[in-house]
Amino acid sequence: MSYVNIMIHAIVRTYKSEQTLPTDDKIKFLYQEMWGIIKNKGGYLYRINSMPDHVHLLFTMPATISLSEFMQALKGSSSKIIKTKEGFENFKAWGEGYATLSKSMEDKQKII
């Protein structure tokens, strides 16, 4: 039996780093959607937060999917959903690429 525990700190920017994410309670819709996508892919979301031009996520993911597939699903699915939601009228898309950093479980609380 294999044991894998991969914790990822990911940063996803908006298209051209435009400030198109809401800064009020409407952002919670995006957080819920991203949490659901991560959960459906077999991951676990520890923390999510954002600024008007980017989102930070701290999560674990299963070894059964590549990081690029995981992030493609996260960005693609969330983009489609939020484009139709009130409060996200100015959101065009996520920017190309993403930043991901592997983190140790010992650093989890400090990062959170």
Residue pairs with C-beta under 8 A, 6 or more apart in sequence:
2 63
4 62
4 63
5 60
5 105
6 60
6 61
6 63
6 102
7 46
7 58
7 59
7 60
7 102
7 103
7 104
7 105
7 108
8 57
8 58
8 59
8 60
8 61
8 67
8 100
8 101
8 102
8 103
9 56
9 57
9 58
9 100
9 101
9 102
9 103
9 111
10 56
10 57
10 58
10 59
10 71
10 74
10 98
10 99
10 100
10 101
11 54
11 55
11 56
11 57
11 98
11 99
11 100
12 54
12 55
12 57
12 71
12 74
12 75
12 94
12 95
12 98
13 53
13 54
13 94
13 95
13 98
14 20
14 21
14 52
14 53
14 54
14 91
14 92
14 93
14 94
14 95
15 92
15 93
15 94
15 95
16 95
17 53
17 54
17 95
18 53
18 90
18 92
19 52
19 53
20 52
20 53
20 88
20 90
20 91
20 92
21 27
21 30
21 50
21 51
21 52
21 53
21 54
21 55
21 88
21 91
22 52
22 87
22 88
23 52
24 87
26 85
26 86
26 87
26 88
27 50
27 87
29 82
29 85
29 87
29 88
30 50
30 55
30 78
30 82
30 88
31 48
31 50
33 77
33 78
33 81
33 82
34 45
34 48
34 55
34 57
34 74
34 78
35 45
35 48
37 73
37 74
37 77
37 78
38 44
38 45
38 57
38 59
38 61
38 74
39 45
41 61
41 62
41 65
41 70
41 73
41 74
42 61
42 62
42 64
42 65
43 59
43 60
43 61
43 62
43 70
44 59
44 60
45 57
45 58
45 59
46 58
46 59
46 60
46 108
46 112
47 56
47 57
47 58
47 111
47 112
48 55
48 56
48 57
48 58
49 55
49 56
50 56
57 74
58 103
58 108
58 111
58 112
61 67
61 70
67 100
71 98
71 100
75 94
75 98
78 94
79 91
79 93
79 94
82 88
82 91
83 91
103 111
